Amino acid sequence: MSDNSSIKTIATRDSYGNALVELGEKYVNLVVLDADLACATKTGVFKKAFPDRHIDCGIAESNMMGIAAGLATTGKVPFASTFAMFAAGRAFEQIRNSIGYPHLNVKIAATHAGISVGEDGATHQCNEDIALMRSIPGMVVINPADDVEAKAAVRAAYEYDGPVYLRFGRLATPVINNSTDYKFEIGRGIQLRDGKDLTLVATGLCVVPALEAAEQLAKEGIEARVINIHTIKPLDEDIILKAAKETGHIVIIEEHSIIGGLGSAVCEYLSENLPTKVLRIGINDVFGESGAAVKLLEKYGLDARSIYNKIKENISK
């Protein structure tokens, strides 16, 4: 597919750390919590700039969520940071009962999400976090695609009054949202490419390969609309319904289990409002494995060529 070698790439976990510093300079009530992973989650840059507002809770993620909840009740805006597996997985009960139930103003920043965690292997490759977090009443779930979007998401999360789950990746991804008219709004998807034959709905690091697959399809006369859904919950139902009406065929692409993620959210909505043919491309109810991130994305069918091949096969049926 297309060559992204000349395009700036940056991991969204780096974007998270940089955004925290920018916000920390402006808002004194912003505090950051980490669970002995400040170097990996990139909150270390905030700690260096504002050591009095960074709390290392040690390897005690569940306890960290309780501390964050307590801080929120005092008027602070805490960002609790750790790997997605430890945030959504290990600390689910504390997030549900101590943050979600009282609807506290806590931001859960989960880095190292998805299969692209790579060599850390199946135990750390959390492909279930979106499903877990979107099941909590009142929880906003955001999965940004690039550096620009990740920084904007962190700012929007700070400004939003209530619990937010932010999903960040380890793998550097191309910057695509660098146009001057780019605008981030919680709950609003972004159409990146128009098309009348089908719609590719992607989130996170899958947005770029979705665009590349659409380019290849266009060479064969198949015009695919591409939509970036950075907010899985609340879902932008209007942009999904419009695409379903106008193209009649939806393809979901996500670095997450096909069970409970963006694909499930879209299917749930369309089944009740406009039954539409949907192809879900994601992790197919399996665990990951240790390996280079790029190779894993290829093996599990999330690179541009695999996406293109799956769409062509689906169309031929």
N, C-alpha and C positions, 0 to 999 in steps of 0.2 A: 504494500500500500504506500501512501505518501510518506516522504521523509521529513521528520520533525527535527532534524539535527541542527537547523539554524534557528529554531524557535526556543525562546527562553523556557527553561523547565525549573520547577521548584516543588518540593514536597509540601503538601498542605499543612503538615505538622510544623514546618518552619514558618509558614504564613501565620499560624496560630500564635507562636511565640512572639513574632514581630508585631502582630496586632495587639497583643496584650501590653507590650511596652508603649505603643502609641496611645492606647486607651488609658493606661496607668498614669501617663503624664497629664491627662486631662481630668480624670476622675479619681479622687482620693478614696472613694468608698469601694473601689475595685480591689479585691484580694484574690490571691491565687493559692490553691492547695495542690500538692503533689504527693505521690506515694512512692518516694524513693526512685523516681524515674525522670527527674528534671532534665537530665541531659537528653534522654530519648524523646520526651514529650515536647522539648524545647521551651519549657517554662523557665529554664535556667537563665535565659536572657532577661526575663522579668525579675528573677531573684537578684541578678547582678545590679539591675537598675533600681529596684525597690526592695531591698532585703527585709525591711520591716513589714512588708505586706505579702511575703511569700512564706507559706507554712508547709514544711515537709512532714507529712504524717507518718512516714515510714511505710513498711510493707503491711499496710492495714487499710485497704481500700474501703471496706464497709464502714470502718470508724471515720474515715475521711468524709464520707457522705453525711454522716451524722454531724460532724463538726461544721461542714458547709451549711447544713440546715440551720444549725444554731446561729451561725454568723448572719445568715439571711434574716433571722428574726430581729437582729439588732440594727438593720438598715444597710449592712454591707451587701455587696454583689459578688458572691464567691464563684470562681471558676475552678471546679474540682477536676483535676487532670490525671489520667492514667491510660493504660492500654484499653482498647475496646473490650477485650476479653475480661478484664478485671473490673471495668466499670459496669457494663451492661450485664455481664455474667455473674461475677462474684458478688457484686454489691446490689444486685437487683432488688432484694427485699428492702434494703435501706433506702434506695431511690424511690421505690414504690410507696413505702409507708412513711418515711421521714421527710421526703421532698414532694412527691406527687400528691399524696393524700391531703396534706395541708396547703398544697399549691404554692410552695415557697419559691422565692426568686433565686434559684440556684441554676448555674450553667454547668452541665456535665460535658467536659471536653475529652472525647475518646480518640486517641491516636492509634496508629498501627491496626487499623481495621481491614478486614477482607483478606483474600488470598495473597495479595501483594506484599504481605508481611514477609513472605519468602522463606528464608532459611530458618526462621524461628519455628516453623512447622505447624502441624494441625492444632496443637494445644493453644497456640497463640493467634491463629488465623480465625478471627471471629467473623463468621458469615451469618450470624443469627442476631446481631445486636439491633438492627433496625426493627425486626419482628418483635423483639422484647420491648424496646422503648416505645414503639407506636401503640403497644397494647396498654400502656399506662394512661389513664384518663388525664387530659389536659397537657400532656407532654408534647412539645414541639420537637420535631426531628428534622435536622438539616444535614445534608451531605454535599458539600461544595465540590466543584469540579476543578478549580485551579487556584492559584495564588490570589488573584484579584477577588474571586468569589469567596474564598475562605476568609480573607480579611474583612470583607463586607459582612459576612455571616457573623463573625465575632462581634462586630460593632452592632449589628441588628439584635443579636442575642443580649448584649448589655442593655440596650434600650428597651427590650421587651420585658414586661413585668410578669414573670412566671418561669416555670422550669423549661429548660431547653437542653436537648441532646445534640451535640455537635460532633460529627464524624470526620476524622482526618486520617490521611494516609501516610505511609512511610516512603513510598516510591515517588520520585520526582516526576511531575506531570507537566505537559506543555501549557503555557499561558494562552488562553483563547478569548478571555473576556476583557480584552484591553482596549475596546472601542470607547470613544469619549462619551457615548450615549448609554453606556452600560449602567443599569440600575438594579440593585438587589432589593427585593421586598419579600419578607416572609410569606409563604403561601402563594407565590406567584411564579409560575414557570416561565421559561424564556424560549421563544422559537428562534433557532439559529439558522434554519434553512427551510425554505418553502418546498412543497411537493404535493402532488395530487394522487399518487398511486398507493402510498402507504406512509405510516408515521413511525419513526424511531423515537422512542421515549427513553432517555438515558439519564443516569445520575452519577455523580462522583467522577472517578477516573475513567469511566466507560463513555463519557461524553465525547472525548476525542476520537476513539476508535469508531464510535457511531457515525461521526462526521466523515471519517475516512471511508467507511463502508458505503455511506450515501454517495460519496464522490464516485466510487467504483460502480455503483448501481446506475448512476446517471450516465456513465459511458455506454451503458447498454440500453438506454432509453427508459429506465425506471426512475421516476422522480420521487425521492423519499423526503418527506418533511422530517426535520430533526428538532426535538424539543428537549431542553435541559430542565429537568425537575430537581432543583436543589433542595426544595422542601418537600419531604415525603409526607409529613403531617404538620399542618393541615395541607392536604393535597389541592392543587389548583384544578378543580373539577371543570371549570369553564374551558381551559385550554385543551383538556383531555376530551371533553364532549365535542368541541368544535372539530378536533382532529378526527375523531371517530366518524362524525357526520360527513366530513369532507373527503376523507381518504378510505374509510371503510375497513382498514386493516391496521392494527397496532402491534408494534414489536417493542417489548420492554428489555432493556439491557442494563444489568446491575451487577456489581461485584458483591454479591450477597446471595444467600439461599433464595431459590425461586419460591420458597415457602415463607410467607409473612412479610416480604419486603415491598419494594415499589410495585412489582408485578402484581402482587396480591391486592395492594391498595387500589390499583387501576382496575383490576378485574372485578373487585367488589363493587366499585362505583358503576362501572359500565353494565354489569349484569342487572343492576336495578334500574338503570336509566336508558341505556341503549346497547343491548347485547351486540357485541362486536367480536370478530375473530381476533384473538390475541396470541402472539407467540412470546413466551418468556425465555429470555436468555440470561442465565446466571449459574450459580452453583447448584447442581442437580441432586440435592439431598445426599451429599457425600461430604466426608471430611477432606481437608487438604492434605498436604505433605510438605516436607522440607525441600527447598530448591530455590533457584534464582527467580526473583519476582516476575521478570519478563517471560521466562520459560513457563512458569506456572500459569500465567494469564493465557498463554498460547495453548497449554495442555488442557486447561479447563474451558477453553472456547471463548475467551473474552478479548482477544485481539481482533483487529479490524478484519483480517482475512477470514477468521473463523466466523465472525458475525455475518460477513457478506455471504459465506457459503451456507450458513444456516438459513438466512433469509431466502436465498435462491432455491434451496431445497424446499422450504415451506411454500414458496410461491408456486413451484412446480406441482405441488400436491393439489 
